[in-house]
């Protein structure tokens, strides 16, 4: 009974927000990015943003497992991803602000190489921020991936030791970091045009997501695409999960 009432209250609270669209100001809540493409080191390939399919909008999160603010932001971004619009391509890029964070970036790329990135994100954050595990000891990281990620030691070793892929991904991440002038994390970059960081939202993680949704609709408008209401998406998800009796209450 309590779970049913909980769903009902959440849905009723969302309904008044369905037509609400917050307005945010450039230079205060977000920053417009004006950058020139950079060459990928050692090649003629230009880097200006993440590759996307036609109609897609890239959303990049710059983060590190060694960052407490990123750890607090993780649950917020995970909730947003559950109702992420279909036209959004979400990409995580680990930053290396100091030598200690190099191994954290490698842990992320190992998970990505093994196609268990989403599964391992909260596990890796907990391991670093709560448990203080030393990932510089390969065996420690391997044990975590085997026990929590469901991979074999052989699969882990193959990904961990695949130096060319790791080096290329780190190089690309560092290039985008410099291109967008990311100085604090977590930072979100939208379609290579706009940037949001904790300083702009005074550390309010919920507000960061609100600005992300606002900028996504701003870009859709620029491209002549219809706006999307994130609150409507959350309501639709809750309605799918809620018991049928609550549907009848809402529709009666």
N, C-alpha and C positions, 0 to 999 in steps of 0.2 A: 504493500500500500504506500509506504514512504517513497519508494522509487517512482511510483506512478505520479505522486504529488510533486516530486522533484522535477520530473520531466514537464509536467503541466505548468509549474511556476516559471521554469526557464523559457518555455515557449511563449507564455503570456508576456514575459519581460522583453522578449525579442520583438514582438509584434509592433509596438510603438516605434521601434527603431528602423523599420523596413524602409521608410521613405526619408530617413535622416541621412544627410550627406555632409560630413564635416568639411570645412574649408581650411586649408593650411597655406601658409605664406612662404614664398621662396626667400631664402636668406635667413629665415627664422626656424622653420620646421624642416626644411630640406634645402639642398644646394644643387643648382644646375651645374652640370659638368660640361666643360668645353675642352676637349682633348684632341690631340693629333695622334693618329695611329703610330705605334712603335713597331720596329722590326723585331721579330722573334730572333733572339741572339743566335748568330751564326747562320742565318737563313735570309731569304728575301720575303718571307711571309710577314704580312702586316697584322698586328694585333690592335683591335680597337674595341672589341666586345666579344661576348660568347656567341658562337654560332647557333642560330635558331632556324626553325622551319618557317615558311611563309605564314604570317598571322600570329606567330608566337612573340611573347614578350619575355625577355630574360630578366630574372631576379637573382642576383648574386649575394650570398652572405659570406663576408669575410670574418673568420673566427679562429679560435684556437682552443684546444682542450685545456690549455694552461691558463685560460682567461676566466676568472670567476664571473664576470659580467656576462660572458657568452654562455656559461653554465646556467645562469638564471634566465637567460633569454631562450634557452633551448626548449623548454616546455611551451613557451608562447609560440614559437615558430612551428613546433610540432602540431599544436592545435590549429594553426592557420593552414598548415599543409593538408590537414584532413578535409578541408573544404576549398582547397586551392583551385582557382579557375582553370579551366582546361587550356586556355590560351597562354598560360604561364609556364615557362621552363625555369625551374628552380635549380640553382647550382651552388654548392658550397665550395669555398676555397680557403684552406687553412693558411694562416699567415705565420711567418717566422720572424718575430721581432727580436728574438735572441737565440743563441745556439741551443738552449735547452728545448726550445719549441720545435727544433728540426725533427726530433723523434715523434712528436705529436702529429706533425704533418705526415710523416711516413705511416703512422698508424691509420690515419684517415685514408690515405691512398691505398694501403693494403686492403682495407675494408671495401673501398670502391672497386679495386681490381677483382675482388672475390664476389662482387655483386651483393654485398650485405651491408652496404653503407647505412641505410635507414635503420636496420636492426641494431647495428653496432653504435650508432651515435649516442644514445643515452647510456649505454654500457661503458663506452670509453670515457664519457664525461664523468660518470660516477667513479670509475677506476682512478682517474687522475685527481678530481676535486674532492672526493670523499675518502677514498681508500689510500691515496698517495702512492699508487703502484709505480715502480721504476721501469719505464718502458725502454730504458737504455739496456736493460737485460733482456735479450731476445727471448729467452725462455719464459719470462714473465708475460710478455705480450702474446707469445704463442699459446700459452696455457689459457689465457683469457679468450682468444679467438676460437680455440678448440672447444672449451667448455661452454661458452656463451654464444659463440657464433655458429657452432655446428659444422665447422670445417675440420678436415684432417690435418695433422701436422705437415704432411707432404704438400697439401694445397696452400697452407700458410707460408711455408718456406719458399714455394715457387713464386708467390706474390711478393714476399718480403725481399727476396734476392733478385727480383727482376729490375736491375739497376737502370736500364735505359728508359723504361716507362716512368719509373719514379722520378728520375732526373728531369725528364721532359715536362712532367706535370708540375713539379716544383718550379721549374723555370718559367712556365706559362703563368702560374699563380703569382710569382714575384713580379712578372712583367705587368700583369693587370693591377697588382697592388700599387706599383709606381705610377701606372697610367692614370688611375683614379685618385691618386694621392690619399691613400687610406692611412691615417695616422692613429686611429683608435678603433677598438672593436667591442662589440659586433657592429659592423658597418654593412648597410644594404645598398646595393647599386641597382637601379631600375633601368633596364634597356640601354645601359651605357650613357644615359642622359641625366639622371638624378641620383643624388647620394643622401643617405640618412645615417647619422651616427648618434651615439648616446648623448653627446654634448648638445645636439639640436633638440632632443626630446627630454633633456634633463634626467636621463636614466630611466624614463618611463617606457618600459618595454611594450605595454599595450598600445601606447601612443605611437610607437614606431610602426606597429602593424597597421594602425589606422592611417598613417601617412603613406605606407606602402599601398594600401587599397586606393587611397585618393590619387596617388601618382599613376597607378595602373589605369584608372579611368581617364586620367588626363592624357595619357599616351593613346588610349583607345580613341579618344575624341580627336586627337591629332591625326590618327590614321583613318578616321571616318568609321570607326567601329562602335557598336552600342555599348553603353556603360553596363557594369554589373554591380549588383548590390550584395556585398558579402554577408550581410545579415540575413538576406533571403536565402542564401546558400546554407547558412547555419540552421535556419528554421527548417529547410527541406530535409537536411540530414537528421535533425532531431525527430521530425515527423516520421521518417522511415524507421527510426529506432523505437519510437514510442508505441505503446499498446494501442490497439484499434479503438478502445473506449475513449482515449483522449482525443483521437481524431474526431470522433462524433461530438464530443463536448465543444471542441473548437469550431466545428462547422455548423453546429446547431444554433 
